[in-house]
């Protein structure tokens, strides 16, 4: 027979099932903490009367263990966590199907798995079949995909000795299979499988599965959530069914912020949705669903029956268990998906990532060189918002863990913040590091913003540092001619003296990060502050920053965010928080303030230094170049082809004017030359919050060479040929 048979099904008087899914803020390699949070989620699900609890991907270990997955210890400790769950005195798996994400080794091969627990037993181990292996993900480095799906794919997995003692089992079934209860069925689709062209949920739905669950590890990316929600709703609308989604939420030790949004859909409609960003370590959502609604929908679609009849059966593991409740429950009603606008995403994701990083690092705050410009201003604003959220959570008493973590961070067991500014004054230290080239306007903007968010602020001048370094250089120079910033722009003198100002700020930042806590406490030993960087994604892509300047820091919350989005975020902060300095910063012309504002005679220069003039392109252009290079996989020639259309007669340049083919060619060539000669800087890029997929992060995301033939001779010749043809056609019209 095509379909296998199992024990006789026993009907219940009710077809309503209560299911639970969650966001959990796990931490890679924190097995004790991960266990506590998993157990809390299970307890909450049981207390709510749920019959099935779904958790995120690799929740026992944390998702971002990476090469630690190659160590046998990591898998062994994961099994120890599962044993603790099975042995818990509260009998956490009794009368509830518990679905755990964990690594499993079977016949010497490591798999990314779902482990189904019920009544103290392991009923199924389901390996992942499609591994994430692009962008930030390298799952094929650590795991092997399970490629079999047929009726004979189910095997027996030998369990470790401690698991045998905990369960009384020597083996557990492993493979692509369905858990069949008396009155309903559950099956898994793991994270990347939802995004695959041939997703398992189609096969599972056609085989009659009632509940399809997805334990995921998905990170925040600006303007992406709607795509995820659309996929989930589509997965349950084509062939009916319940689709459940669980996710990590927070920083688990890497550049990514996992953005939660656990949800439950029924027949193409959302019935439950958790938060995308939260300070809670565990957040549960539930839904009460009538399984008859699924069967009625499927039965009313003739094409479903035709497709189901010809679909190969998926193996089933039968369990003596009722999914449905013994009493009728109020059914969950459809809701509309909730989305934050992009500026709200920036106002929530990076600040909460900063908090997770700070509280888990064991350090006592942040140090930020605050220049009065948009980048450092946005970074300070994010820390200010972090403090707003922490104080709101403390005042609401909704997250008691927040107050405990705050007290530990400020080293005061009785501390209760009176305001976000009060807390910010203990967590954020800022310094304006001026030179003779700095203006009073930037100094005032820095001081104003620090006061509005509540940072502990100071101002110093660093001319003595830079002068001392030049003096040291002069010790070996025979002719006594001192290098000058009044030399020709972009000459060796000019660039060297600009860069040493920037690099001096980095050295001073680390000194102040170590000594400012000592200055406050006057104790001989004090934890350092984390130094925050503030270089945006566009300037990193273009290479418009000094290697080992203030971009060199411990972490950078804006390193994956474009300049245009940062300006929008600062406007948002002005409107929502009333921080007027943010508006002042946006309205000011971006400038590095590294070159003199007067000539050698002290007269004001007609043309002052600006970022866009230095870069030779606008920030709007730079965002377009970055997106095309990454999203559309464009090299110089294909980028030229596209931009001739977008910025030419049939389109419009982002700054509002039309470009000729020659002008487009010049812009594309300039971008790729600057990108090529500065690519080496990416190898030292500070770990940054990942928000954009055109991030040039060389260390984890954007894997390309860092020594280029910067002339791009072959490619530029092709562009020149295309320009000549296009201009010839135009002249003949």
Helices and strands as residue ranges (DSSP letters): E 16-24, H 31-47, E 52-54, G 63-70, H 72-87, E 97-106, E 109-118, E 121-127, H 139-142, E 155-158, H 161-167, E 171-174, E 178-180, E 185-188, H 192-195, H 200-206, E 211-215, H 225-237, E 242-250, E 258-259, E 263-266, E 269-273, E 282-290, H 291-299, H 302-309, E 316-318, H 342-361, E 366-369, H 374-396, H 400-410, H 420-427, E 428-434, H 440-453, E 456-461, H 463-474, H 492-521, E 530-531, H 537-542, H 563-577, H 580-587, H 611-615, H 619-630, H 636-646, H 661-678, G 679-684, H 713-732
